[in-house]
Amino acid sequence: MKTKLVKLSANMLYVVALSHEAKPLYEKLQAKLLVSKHGFKLYHVVEKGVLNSAAVLVTGSGSNAMSSGLTWAQQYLTDVQAFLNVGIAGHGNLSIGSVFLVSKVTDDSSGKCFYPHPVVRKYKELQFSDILTVSKPSEAYQINCGYDMEASAFFETGRRFLNAEAVQSIKVVSDNAESNFKHLTPQLVAGYIKKNCDSIFLYAERLLMSSTPNEIDIDVHLMSKIQTKWKVSVSNEVILQELLRSSALLTPHSDNYFPQPEDSETLKQYISLAKQWVLSVKPSLGHNYVVGKHGE
Amino acid sequence: VVDIVYVENGIADHPISLQIQQRYANAKVVNIEKYAEVFNPVNQNFRVQKRNPAMILARKGGEKIIAAPEEYEIGGDQNYYFSHMLNCVYDCRYCFLQGMYRSANYLLFVNYEDFAGDLRDHVLTNGAENPWYFSGYDCDSLALEPMTGFAKYFLKVFAEPEMAQATLELRTKSTQIRSLEQHAELNGAADNVVIAFSLNPDEVIQAVECLTPKLEKRLKAIARLQTQGWRVGLRFDPVVWHHDFEKSYCSFFKAVFDHVDAQRLDSITLGAVRLPKTFYKTMLKQMPNEWLFKAGIQTDSGNLVAYEASIEAYMLNFCTQEIGRFYSEKVHTYRA
C-alpha cells in the first residue's frame, strides 16, 4: 500500500546547482538532509515556527538538472513563498567574491530572456547585473555580463510554480578575465558562498517580507456553528467565508456583532441577514466601526 | 527613486530617454527589445511590484488617441484621451489600474513627438469644433513632471495656432506645478488647458490615497494656479464611504471652497467608488485585507462593483448639497 507523502513547510527554497555551493547554506541554516534521490538532494529546517522554515535543494549542474530538480522538489514542500537561486558565476567586470542580484537572464542557446522584478528595494550591499546562461563554462568575459549554467532554466521553471516576483537569483562572482573558472576547486566555491552567506540570508529575509500577505483569518468557531445548524453547500460556504472575512476586516476588534445562527430559521434567511449586516457597517478610517443606517 | 530602468533598444538614444536615464543615474539600466517583455507577462503580482516599481522607457506605436466613454459629461463636443504613461507613482487603493495591468512598473512612452503629431492630425481631421483631450487616466499627469517634462512639452503643442480649438485636460493629484507656473510666467496661462485636481478629505487621503500630497498642499497649488489665470476643474471622485462620512465631507468642502475661487472653476465632477467587476475581482485577490472593498460594497449586481444603491445615492446627494452651498453651477455626477 502506498503511503501519502507528508509535505513539509518551507517558506524559502534555496535552489543551488552544486553540492559545494549548498554546503555553507544548509550548514548555516542547520538544515538536515530530508531526501536524496535521482541525483537531487533536499535539506530542510524549521527555525522558529512555520514562518521561518526553509529548504535547500541541490539539483546538479546544467539547465536540465535545474529544471527537473526544481519540479521534483515540489512534491516534498508546501507553503513555499519564494525560490532563491544561489550560486557562483563568472563576470566580465565584477571582482571575485562580490555578490550581485540578477536583473536580466538571457539563455544563450534559445535567446529567451527573463527580467526578475526588483522586489527588494536596493540597499548598500546589493548590486544588479545581467547574466547569460551558457551550456558550457565560458572564458568569454564581456563587460557588464555574468555567466552561469542554470539561471534561465531556474526562472523558466520557477515561474510555473510561483509568481514571477517570488523567483529570484543571487550570484557570487567566482571567476573573471583575470582569474578564469579553471582555477576553481570545491573548497574555493564553498568559500565564496560561505563568505557571502550573511548577504544572501539578508536578501532572502527581505524577499520573504515582500511576498503577498495572507488572507485575514475568519471566525472559524462561528463557521462551525453555522455548519452544525445547517447543511451548507460548497457555494454557500464560499459566500459565508466572504461575509465572515468582511466582518473581520470591518469590525476587527469585536466578535459579538455579526449575526448568530440562532437569529435565523433557515440558512437562506441567515445569509441574507449577514449580507445586510455587512452592508450596514460604516468603518471608521481608524478601523473602529459603527453599525447603523447611513445618514444617521 | 527606481532601482531598474528598462530601456527599449529602439529609444535608448531618444532625448527624453537619455534625460530620464540621467535623472536615475543610480539605477541599473537593462536593455530590452519591447516593453511587452517586461510589462505583459502573466503571473506577475501588481501589489508585490508596487512596493518597488521599476521604470520602463518605450516607444508607443499604433493608435495613441482613444475616444472617451460616451457617458462622459464634461469636455467638448468630442472627447478623447491619450496616455503617455501607464501606472502611477501614487498608491490609491481604489485605483482601477491595479485591476487592469499585470505589472506595477511605470511604463513611460518617450516618443512625445509622435503623440503630438497624432494630436495635430486628429484636430485637423476629426471635424469637431472643440475636441477635448484628456490625460491622466492611466497615470497621474503631473506627478513625475520633473522627470518626464510631459506637461511642459504638451503645453507648447497646445499653444500652437492650429491647436487653438482643442482643449487639453490634465488630471492630477500632484502639486508638481512648476512647469505650469513657468509657462504662465512666460506666456500667460493657456486658455485651452484645464488642470483637473482629484480631491478628498485628509483622513481619506491618509487611509486610501497612499503617497499622494495632503489636501492642504493640493489646495495651495490650485490657488496658485487660479491666481495665474489657469482653468481649474475639481474632481470629487471617488468619494469614500466611512463612519464619519458626513462630518468628514462637510468640513472638507468648506476647506476646499475656502481656498478655491468657485466662480472661476471650469467644472466639478462627483462620483463614488466603482469598478468594473473583473478589475474588482483581480484587486480583491491581490488585496484580500483591504477594507475599502468591503465597506458598503455591493458585488452581485451588474458589471460594475459599487456601493449598494441606497448608500451611493445618499453619498452623492449629500455631497451635491454640500457643494451647492458654495458652487451654483451644475455638478456632473457619475453614478454606478
HADDOCK unambig.tbl for C-alpha pairs under 7 A between the chains (distance, minus, plus):
assign (segid A and resid 115 and name CA) (segid B and resid 38 and name CA) 6.49 0.50 0.50
assign (segid A and resid 118 and name CA) (segid B and resid 52 and name CA) 6.74 0.50 0.50
assign (segid A and resid 119 and name CA) (segid B and resid 48 and name CA) 6.90 0.50 0.50
assign (segid A and resid 119 and name CA) (segid B and resid 49 and name CA) 6.14 0.50 0.50
assign (segid A and resid 119 and name CA) (segid B and resid 51 and name CA) 6.96 0.50 0.50
assign (segid A and resid 119 and name CA) (segid B and resid 52 and name CA) 5.84 0.50 0.50
assign (segid A and resid 120 and name CA) (segid B and resid 52 and name CA) 6.87 0.50 0.50
assign (segid A and resid 121 and name CA) (segid B and resid 52 and name CA) 5.95 0.50 0.50
assign (segid A and resid 122 and name CA) (segid B and resid 3 and name CA) 6.30 0.50 0.50
assign (segid A and resid 128 and name CA) (segid B and resid 28 and name CA) 6.64 0.50 0.50
assign (segid A and resid 163 and name CA) (segid B and resid 43 and name CA) 5.19 0.50 0.50
assign (segid A and resid 163 and name CA) (segid B and resid 44 and name CA) 5.63 0.50 0.50
assign (segid A and resid 163 and name CA) (segid B and resid 45 and name CA) 6.47 0.50 0.50
assign (segid A and resid 164 and name CA) (segid B and resid 43 and name CA) 5.94 0.50 0.50
assign (segid A and resid 164 and name CA) (segid B and resid 44 and name CA) 5.39 0.50 0.50
assign (segid A and resid 165 and name CA) (segid B and resid 44 and name CA) 6.64 0.50 0.50
assign (segid A and resid 165 and name CA) (segid B and resid 45 and name CA) 6.97 0.50 0.50
assign (segid A and resid 210 and name CA) (segid B and resid 48 and name CA) 6.50 0.50 0.50
assign (segid A and resid 211 and name CA) (segid B and resid 48 and name CA) 6.46 0.50 0.50
assign (segid A and resid 212 and name CA) (segid B and resid 48 and name CA) 6.44 0.50 0.50
assign (segid A and resid 215 and name CA) (segid B and resid 288 and name CA) 5.61 0.50 0.50
assign (segid A and resid 215 and name CA) (segid B and resid 289 and name CA) 6.26 0.50 0.50
assign (segid A and resid 216 and name CA) (segid B and resid 289 and name CA) 6.14 0.50 0.50
assign (segid A and resid 246 and name CA) (segid B and resid 294 and name CA) 5.78 0.50 0.50
assign (segid A and resid 249 and name CA) (segid B and resid 289 and name CA) 6.65 0.50 0.50
assign (segid A and resid 249 and name CA) (segid B and resid 291 and name CA) 5.66 0.50 0.50
assign (segid A and resid 250 and name CA) (segid B and resid 291 and name CA) 6.08 0.50 0.50
assign (segid A and resid 250 and name CA) (segid B and resid 295 and name CA) 6.96 0.50 0.50
assign (segid A and resid 279 and name CA) (segid B and resid 295 and name CA) 6.56 0.50 0.50
assign (segid A and resid 279 and name CA) (segid B and resid 296 and name CA) 4.51 0.50 0.50
assign (segid A and resid 279 and name CA) (segid B and resid 297 and name CA) 6.82 0.50 0.50
assign (segid A and resid 280 and name CA) (segid B and resid 296 and name CA) 6.71 0.50 0.50
assign (segid A and resid 281 and name CA) (segid B and resid 295 and name CA) 6.63 0.50 0.50
assign (segid A and resid 281 and name CA) (segid B and resid 296 and name CA) 6.99 0.50 0.50
assign (segid A and resid 282 and name CA) (segid B and resid 242 and name CA) 5.04 0.50 0.50
assign (segid A and resid 282 and name CA) (segid B and resid 243 and name CA) 4.51 0.50 0.50
assign (segid A and resid 282 and name CA) (segid B and resid 295 and name CA) 6.61 0.50 0.50
assign (segid A and resid 283 and name CA) (segid B and resid 242 and name CA) 5.10 0.50 0.50
assign (segid A and resid 283 and name CA) (segid B and resid 243 and name CA) 5.15 0.50 0.50
assign (segid A and resid 283 and name CA) (segid B and resid 295 and name CA) 6.70 0.50 0.50
assign (segid A and resid 284 and name CA) (segid B and resid 242 and name CA) 5.65 0.50 0.50
assign (segid A and resid 284 and name CA) (segid B and resid 243 and name CA) 4.73 0.50 0.50
assign (segid A and resid 284 and name CA) (segid B and resid 244 and name CA) 6.78 0.50 0.50
assign (segid A and resid 285 and name CA) (segid B and resid 207 and name CA) 6.21 0.50 0.50
assign (segid A and resid 285 and name CA) (segid B and resid 242 and name CA) 6.61 0.50 0.50
assign (segid A and resid 289 and name CA) (segid B and resid 243 and name CA) 6.58 0.50 0.50
assign (segid A and resid 290 and name CA) (segid B and resid 243 and name CA) 6.56 0.50 0.50
assign (segid A and resid 294 and name CA) (segid B and resid 311 and name CA) 6.63 0.50 0.50
